[in-house]
Amino acid sequence: MYEKIKLASAKKLLGKQLTDAHRHSLYDIDKVEDMDNLSVEEWNKCEKFIQYQRKTKKLFGKELFNEIKSWLEFSANENIRTILDFSAKHACNDLKSMYNKYNIKSFSPLKWTKLSEISSNNIPKFIILPDERLLTKELINIVILISNQYPTIKFTMHCLESIEHKNIAFKKFGMSTVEWLDKNNFLNNKLFLVHMNEILDNDINLIRKNNVKIILCPLMREPLNYNNPKIPLDLDIYFGTDAPLISKNRSLIDGAIYQAIIWIKEGKDFNKVIEVINKALTENI
């Protein structure tokens, strides 16, 4: 099945530029040992991961480039030309210059903790919002004001990534994260929700109604024991590589094929699935 999908997709992707809509470029293969079988919640308790995080915060220039070079070369060969990068936010200018060496356009989103830095002379393309653990009504109200003042800004956040995150949402909000965002008037076509492994039926209706984008990172599910969500083909879908540190696979295309196999096993039409993954891989952000 893998080879059949890859061959069918490759014919339509030939010469087209791909978009990796969710990447932590510093979380590449073999950067940290002993991360296997650790949940996301356990990462910050892993001493080797903590030490690596401390190290990368001090990397700039050539040292930072050496840290991400191998994956960049792989991505260039896979014809990825746009990357929404969640790593190295402390060195955005360095990062953009490094990607440019490989003819790749990168976006390093501004984190919600730095909203005060936004001005008419400094308008980011994306802002990273916190997930369920730190999401608050007060923050969303501020973000809405910023969105109204600077309408070109888009927003992205990890959402319903795991059962733990879904449980946090229901305990904290009394509803799913998507329902809460809708209730607080921040579900719209400028919002990119990452993962969505615990998406609910009503979430799907709201996402469809409000033209919300979703970014799937299929290769992360099995290593982290996440569920494979039932994602309708008619949603506005993108793919992300996320963290090969965990998935052991840098390939954006492999992730799309992984999701394609799931859809086909669910009974979706083969040709329609190929059409959807090719659109998701080549969609601009």
N, C-alpha and C positions, 0 to 999 in steps of 0.2 A: 504493500500500500504506500509506504514512504516513497519508494522510487517512482511509482506511478504518478503520485501527486507532484513530486519534485520535477519530473519531466514535463508534465502538463503545465505547471506554473512557470518553469524556466523559459518555455517558448514565448509566453506572453510578457515575461519580465525582461527579455533580452534587450539590453541597452538602456533600460529605464533606471532612474535613480531612486534609491530606497530611503525610507525614513525610519530611524530608530527613535521612537517617541518616549522611551524611558530607559535611561542608562545611568548607572553609578560607575563612572569610568575607572575609579580607583579600586573597585571590587572585582578585579580580574582573577583569572584562574591562578590558583596556588599562591595568592598573596598572603594568606593566613592559613596556617595548619590547624587541624582539629576543629574545623567549623562544620563538619558533616553532622547531619541529624540534629543540629541546634535550631530551635525555633527563632523567629525574629526577636521575640521578647527576651531570649537568652543571649543574644549577641553581645549586649552591653555588660554581660556578666562574664564573658570569656576574656581572660587576661591577655591572650595573644591578640585578640581583635582590638581591645582597648589600646594596647601598645601601638598597633598599626595605625589606628585612628590618630593617635598623638603624633606619630611620625609624619603622616600625610598632611597634617595641618601646617607643618613647617616646610613643605616642599613648594618651591617656586622654580621658574626658569628651566634650566637643563635637567635638574633633578626630577622635577614634576614630569617633564617630557619623557624621560627614561622610564618612569613608572607606568605611563599609559601608552608608550610607543607600540608595543607588540600588538595590543588590541586594536589600535588605530590602523596599523598596517593590515590586519585581518579584515577590518571593516571596509577599508578602501578597496580591497580585492573583492569584497562582496557587493561592491558598488553602492554602499551607503554614502549618501551625500548630505544628509541632515540628521543631526543628533540633538535631542533634548537631554542635557546632561545634568544629573543631580549631584555629581561629585566635583571636588575642587572649586567649590563656590567662593573660596577665599582667594582664588587666583583667576578670575574670569578673563582678564585680558591675556594672561599667559595661555590659558586654555584655548581661547579663540585662535590665537596665533599658531598654536601647535596643530589644531585641526586644519587650519588653512594650508599647512604644508602638504596635506593629503587631499586638498580640494574638497574638504568637508566643512559644511557650515554648522556651527554649534551654537546652542543657546544654553547659557548657564543661568537658570532662573534665580531671581532674588528671593531669599527666604522671608517668611512672614515676620521674623524678628527684626528685619531691617526696613520695614515699611516707611520709616521716617526719612530714608535716603532718597525716596522718589521725589522727583521734581520735573519741571518742564524740560530741563536739560539732562535728565537722567530717568528715562522711561524704559523699564525693562519690557522685554517681549512676554515673559512669563513670571508669575509669582508662585512659589511653592507654599501651599497652605498645610497646616498640620493635619495629621490623621485624627481619628476619634479620640485619642488619648488627651490631646491638647486643644481640640476644637471647642470654641465657645461662641455664644451669641454676640458678646462684646467685640470679638475679633471680626466676625462676619459683618457686623454693622460698619466697622472701619473699612473693611475690604469693599463693601458695597459703595461707600463714599468714594474710594479710590477708583473703582471701576467706572463710576459715573463721571468722575473728573478726567480720567485718562481711558477713554473707551477702547483704545487699541490693545490694552493689556489683557493677556489671557491668564488663566489660573489652572494649576494642576495639584493633585493631592492623592496620596495613597488612600484608598477607600475600600472598606469591607474586604481587606486582604485575607483575613483568617477568621476562624470561628471566635477566637479571642477578641478580635476587633469588633465583630458583630455583637458579641455579648456586652462589650464596653458601651457600644452605641445604645443598646436597649436599656441597659442599666442607667446610663447617663441622660439619654434623651427620651426614653420611653418609646422609641421607634427606630427604624433603620436610619443610617446616616443620610441616605438619599432622601428619605421622607423628611428628615430634619432640615436638610438644605432647602428643600422645596418650601417647607413651612416658613423658613426664614428668608425667603425671596432671593435665594442664590443658587438656583438651578437653571442654567442657561447655556447657550451655544458657545460661550467663552470658557467653559469649564471642562477640563480633561481629568477623568477619574481613573486612577491606575489600579489594576489588579481585578477588583470586583469578583473575587472568588466566591463570596457569600451573597451574591445578588439575589434579591427576592422578586417575586412576580410583580408586585406593585412598583418596585424600583424600576423594572423594565418599562412599565407603562409611563412612569414619570420621565425617565431618560429619553424615551422616544418622543413624548409630548414636547419636551423642552430642548430637543436637539443637542443633548449633552454628548460629549465625546467620551469613549472609553478606550483605555490602553491595556491590552492584555499582555501578560508576561508568562506564557504557558510553560516554559521550561523550568520555572521556579516552583511549580506546584508539587511535583513528585518528590524532590529532595526535602521539601518543607512539610510534606504530608498535608497539602492543601487539597480541597475539593476541586473537581473540574466543574465550573459553573455552566449552566445551560444558557448560552448567549444566542439570542436570535440573530439571523443573518442580516436583518434590515437595520440594525443599529449602526451608528457612525463609529467604526472600529479602527484602531491603530494597534501596532505591535511594538513591544519593547524587549530588549535583552536583559535589562535589570542588572543582575550580578552573577557573572560566571564563577565567581568565588564559591557560589553555592550550586549553580546549575551544572558547572563544568563544561559549558558550551557557549561559545561567543557568537554563534550564528543566529542572526535575526530570521533568516529564511527557515532554519530548522524549527524555530519557535512557531512560525506560521504553519508549517507542515504538521507539527504536533497538534495544533488546534484544528487544522483541517481534518485530520484523522478522527478526532473526537466528533466533529460535526457529521462526517460521513457515517460513523458508527451509530449516530443518533437518527440516521435515515435521511439526512439532507442530500439534495441533489448534487452529484459530483461536480458538474460543470458550474453550478451556482456557487459552490464552495470555492472553487478555483478562482472564479471572478471576484469573490469577496476578499480572499486573502491577498490577491494581487492588488486590488484597490487599497486595502489596508496598508500594504507594504510601501506603496508609492504615494500615498496621500501626503500632501504638504501640511505642515503645522503652522 
